[in-house]
Amino acid sequence: MQIQVNTDSHIEGHEKLASHVKHVVQSALGRFGDRITRVEVHLSDQNGDKTGQEDKRCTMEVRLKGRQPTAISHDAATLAKAVDGAASRAQRSIESTLGRLHDHS
């Protein structure tokens, strides 16, 4: 499973952040690794330089083999919470999708 991390111009995309994001994604989605080709993670600050509640957004685009990509977003007060929330949502979405595929086979 390939994990790609992207940031907007308001977030400093340093290696420590990318490493943390990859660890969270791998922990949440690793068991589906043989079914996932790529996960693109987009981190953004919705308010830019201004402060605000839950203005950090993590969007994950998960690409399952043979399926259309699935996009999941989560907004939170910090990047870490946004990444955790999006990873949890992505995990539930994949479980649901694979469950439906299994039920139809």
Residue pairs with C-beta under 8 A, 6 or more apart in sequence:
1 26
1 29
1 30
1 32
1 33
1 36
1 37
1 38
1 39
2 37
2 38
2 39
3 21
3 22
3 25
3 26
3 38
3 39
3 41
4 38
4 39
4 40
4 41
5 13
5 17
5 18
5 21
5 22
5 41
5 43
6 13
6 40
6 41
6 42
6 43
7 13
7 17
7 42
7 43
7 44
8 42
8 43
8 44
8 45
10 44
10 45
10 48
10 49
11 17
11 43
11 44
11 45
11 79
13 43
17 43
17 79
20 80
20 83
21 41
21 43
21 83
24 83
24 84
24 87
25 39
25 41
25 60
25 83
25 87
25 90
27 87
28 87
28 88
28 90
28 91
29 36
29 39
29 62
29 87
29 90
29 91
29 94
32 64
32 94
32 98
35 64
35 65
35 94
35 98
36 62
36 63
36 64
36 65
36 94
37 63
37 64
37 65
38 63
39 60
39 61
39 62
39 63
39 90
40 60
40 61
40 63
41 58
41 59
41 60
41 83
41 86
42 57
42 58
42 59
42 60
42 61
43 56
43 57
43 58
43 79
43 82
43 83
44 56
44 57
44 59
45 55
45 56
45 57
46 52
46 55
46 56
46 57
46 75
47 55
53 77
54 75
54 76
54 77
55 75
55 77
56 75
56 76
56 77
56 78
56 79
56 81
56 82
57 73
57 74
57 75
57 82
58 73
58 74
58 76
58 79
58 82
58 83
58 85
58 86
59 71
59 72
59 73
59 86
60 71
60 72
60 73
60 86
60 87
60 89
60 90
61 69
61 70
61 71
61 72
62 69
62 70
62 71
62 72
62 90
62 93
62 94
63 69
63 70
64 70
64 94
64 97
64 98
67 97
70 90
70 93
70 94
70 97
72 86
72 89
72 90
72 93
73 86
74 82
74 83
74 84
74 85
74 86
74 88
74 89
75 82
75 85
76 82
76 84
76 85
